[in-house]
Structures are given as C-alpha cells and as structure tokens.
Amino acid sequence: MDFFGLVGLAGTFILGTLILLGLVVLGVFAYLIAYGIFWLIKALIFCLLVRIIWYPKKKYAVLVYSDSPNWKEYIETNWFPRVSLYAFVINWSKRNDCSWDTNRLAREIFLHRSGVRSRVEKAEEYNPMVIIFVPWWKPRVIRFWKAFKDFKHGKDYSLRKLEQELFETLDPKGNK
C-alpha cells in the first residue's frame, strides 16, 4: 500500500471516530434533556397533588430528620410544636420500618427533592431538611445539615437564620 492509500485509510478512521464521538455526545445530551423534562413533569405533579390533597388539610410542608444526637432532641423539642401543624414529619432513621410508609406522597416528595434516589445529582445535606410548598407551585427546600454542624461547634447564627426562614414561611402571622 502506498503513502496516499495510508493517508486515505487514516482519514476514514478519523472521520468514523469523529462521527461515533458525535453520536455519543448527542445521545448523552438527549438523555439529559429527557431526564430534565421527566424531573420537571414529576415536580409539577407533586405540586398539584400537594395543592389538591394537602392544602385542604392545612398541610403544605415535609420535615425530614433522623435520630442523630446532633439534632433529634432539638428538633423534637423546638420545632415539632410549630412545624407539625403544617408539615408531614418523616424520620429518616425509620425508613426501613412500616411507619415510613404512612404518607407515601411526603416520602416521594422528599426522595425527589433531596437527591437521595437520583443517579445524576449527588445527595448531600438532605437530613434534616424541610420542603415547603408556599406558594404551592414553587417549593422551597431548606437544608439544615450544615447549620446543625456549625451549631454543634458553638456557632448558632446559620441555624437561627434558617429557623427564622422556616417559621416565617410556615406561619407568616407568627402563631405559636
């Protein structure tokens, strides 16, 4: 085979590789768009279900916490009296018990918004957290993990700030 034959063969190989690479990139791009559309549709369905099912019961939030000694007693003492009026409470430590299935919608909303079940995003700081549907079409996610980590080391500013946001959003009139 002469020099020009090798150049032609190499050019064909490079062109084929570029086409294959382009198809792979296009496939990944199409997957990400489809995943994003699916996520948005699922989020919209959850918002509508909250509006239809929870709002008449005056419930519009999900509180997720665990039995961690860093926050369990604090949350049960300081938050439950105010938050349980408006929120469904899920204990992450009891996720393998039957009790975790008592409110499937709350559980599914938590899994959707926290990233725990996601293959794309890495789940971080999902516990404790509160998901508030005020307004119902635009849920607000408040993650408390870092604030409690700081609180454990004597820094309470971020926890107080997030608590203020939580209580003002849940009960703007300040009823205790």
C-alpha positions as CSV (number, residue, x, y, z in Angstrom):
1,M,0.0,0.0,0.0
2,D,1.4,3.4,-0.9
3,F,1.6,6.5,1.1
4,F,-1.7,8.0,-0.3
5,G,-3.6,4.8,0.5
6,L,-2.5,5.0,4.1
7,V,-3.5,8.7,4.3
8,G,-6.9,7.8,2.9
9,L,-7.3,4.9,5.4
10,A,-6.3,7.1,8.3
11,G,-8.7,9.9,7.2
12,T,-11.5,7.4,7.0
13,F,-10.7,6.1,10.5
14,I,-10.6,9.6,12.0
15,L,-13.8,10.6,10.3
16,G,-15.5,7.4,11.6
17,T,-14.2,8.1,15.1
18,L,-15.5,11.7,15.0
19,I,-18.9,10.6,13.8
20,L,-19.1,8.0,16.6
21,L,-18.0,10.5,19.2
22,G,-20.6,13.0,17.9
23,L,-23.3,10.4,18.2
24,V,-22.3,9.6,21.8
25,V,-22.3,13.2,22.8
26,L,-25.7,13.7,21.1
27,G,-27.0,10.6,22.9
28,V,-25.8,11.9,26.3
29,F,-27.3,15.3,25.6
30,A,-30.6,13.8,24.6
31,Y,-30.6,11.7,27.8
32,L,-30.0,14.7,30.0
33,I,-32.8,16.7,28.3
34,A,-35.2,13.7,28.6
35,Y,-34.2,13.3,32.3
36,G,-34.7,17.0,32.9
37,I,-38.2,17.0,31.3
38,F,-39.2,13.9,33.3
39,W,-38.0,15.6,36.5
40,L,-39.9,18.7,35.8
41,I,-43.1,16.8,35.0
42,K,-42.8,14.8,38.2
43,A,-42.2,18.0,40.2
44,L,-45.3,19.6,38.6
45,I,-47.4,16.5,39.5
46,F,-46.1,16.7,43.1
47,C,-47.0,20.4,43.3
48,L,-50.5,19.7,42.0
49,L,-51.0,16.8,44.4
50,V,-50.0,19.0,47.3
51,R,-52.4,21.6,46.2
52,I,-55.3,19.2,45.8
53,I,-54.7,16.8,48.7
54,W,-52.7,18.7,51.4
55,Y,-53.9,22.3,51.2
56,P,-57.5,21.5,52.3
57,K,-55.9,19.8,55.4
58,K,-53.7,23.0,56.0
59,K,-50.6,20.9,55.4
60,Y,-48.0,22.2,52.9
61,A,-44.6,21.0,54.1
62,V,-42.5,17.9,54.7
63,L,-40.0,17.8,57.6
64,V,-37.3,15.1,57.4
65,Y,-35.0,14.4,60.2
66,S,-33.3,11.5,61.9
67,D,-32.3,10.1,65.3
68,S,-28.9,11.7,65.1
69,P,-27.9,13.0,68.6
70,N,-26.8,16.3,66.8
71,W,-30.4,17.4,66.2
72,K,-33.1,14.8,67.2
73,E,-33.9,16.2,70.6
74,Y,-33.5,19.8,69.4
75,I,-36.0,19.3,66.5
76,E,-38.5,17.4,68.6
77,T,-38.4,20.0,71.4
78,N,-38.2,23.2,69.4
79,W,-39.7,22.5,66.0
80,F,-42.4,19.9,66.5
81,P,-44.9,22.2,68.3
82,R,-44.8,24.7,65.5
83,V,-43.9,22.7,62.4
84,S,-46.1,19.6,62.9
85,L,-49.2,21.8,62.5
86,Y,-48.3,22.5,58.9
87,A,-46.0,19.6,57.9
88,F,-45.8,15.9,57.5
89,V,-42.9,14.6,59.5
90,I,-40.6,11.8,58.3
91,N,-37.9,10.2,60.4
92,W,-35.1,9.1,58.0
93,S,-33.8,6.6,60.7
94,K,-37.1,4.7,60.5
95,R,-37.1,4.3,56.7
96,N,-36.9,0.5,56.9
97,D,-39.9,0.4,59.2
98,C,-43.6,0.2,58.2
99,S,-44.1,3.6,59.8
100,W,-42.1,5.2,57.0
101,D,-44.9,4.4,54.5
102,T,-47.6,6.2,56.4
103,N,-47.6,9.1,54.0
104,R,-46.3,8.0,50.6
105,L,-46.7,11.4,49.0
106,A,-44.5,13.0,51.6
107,R,-41.9,10.3,51.2
108,E,-41.8,10.6,47.4
109,I,-41.6,14.4,47.5
110,F,-38.6,14.0,49.9
111,L,-36.9,11.5,47.7
112,H,-37.5,13.6,44.6
113,R,-36.3,16.9,46.1
114,S,-33.4,15.6,48.2
115,G,-31.5,13.8,45.5
116,V,-31.2,10.7,47.6
117,R,-32.6,8.4,44.9
118,S,-31.1,10.4,41.9
119,R,-28.5,8.9,39.7
120,V,-27.5,12.3,38.3
121,E,-27.1,14.6,41.3
122,K,-25.1,13.6,44.4
123,A,-27.3,13.7,47.5
124,E,-25.8,16.0,50.1
125,E,-27.2,17.7,53.2
126,Y,-30.6,16.1,52.8
127,N,-31.1,15.5,56.5
128,P,-32.5,17.4,58.3
129,M,-34.5,19.3,55.7
130,V,-37.8,20.9,55.2
131,I,-39.7,21.2,51.9
132,I,-42.3,23.9,51.9
133,F,-45.0,24.4,49.2
134,V,-45.7,28.1,49.7
135,P,-46.6,29.1,47.1
136,W,-47.8,25.6,46.1
137,W,-46.2,25.8,42.6
138,K,-42.8,26.8,43.8
139,P,-41.5,24.6,46.6
140,R,-38.7,25.9,48.9
141,V,-36.1,23.4,50.2
142,I,-34.4,24.4,53.4
143,R,-31.4,22.2,54.3
144,F,-30.2,22.2,57.9
145,W,-27.3,19.8,57.9
146,K,-24.5,22.4,57.7
147,A,-26.3,24.7,60.2
148,F,-26.5,21.9,62.7
149,K,-22.9,21.0,62.1
150,D,-22.0,24.6,62.9
151,F,-24.3,24.6,65.9
152,K,-22.5,21.6,67.3
153,H,-19.3,23.7,67.3
154,G,-21.0,26.6,69.1
155,K,-21.9,28.7,66.0
156,D,-25.7,29.2,66.0
157,Y,-26.1,32.1,63.5
158,S,-26.8,29.9,60.4
159,L,-29.3,27.7,62.3
160,R,-31.1,30.7,63.7
161,K,-31.3,32.3,60.3
162,L,-32.7,29.1,58.7
163,E,-35.2,28.6,61.5
164,Q,-36.4,32.1,61.1
165,E,-36.9,31.5,57.4
166,L,-38.7,28.2,58.2
167,F,-41.1,29.6,60.8
168,E,-41.9,32.8,58.8
169,T,-42.6,30.8,55.7
170,L,-44.8,28.2,57.5
171,D,-46.6,30.7,59.7
172,P,-46.3,34.3,58.5
173,K,-48.6,35.5,61.3
174,G,-46.3,34.1,63.9
175,N,-48.8,31.9,65.7
176,K,-47.1,29.7,68.3
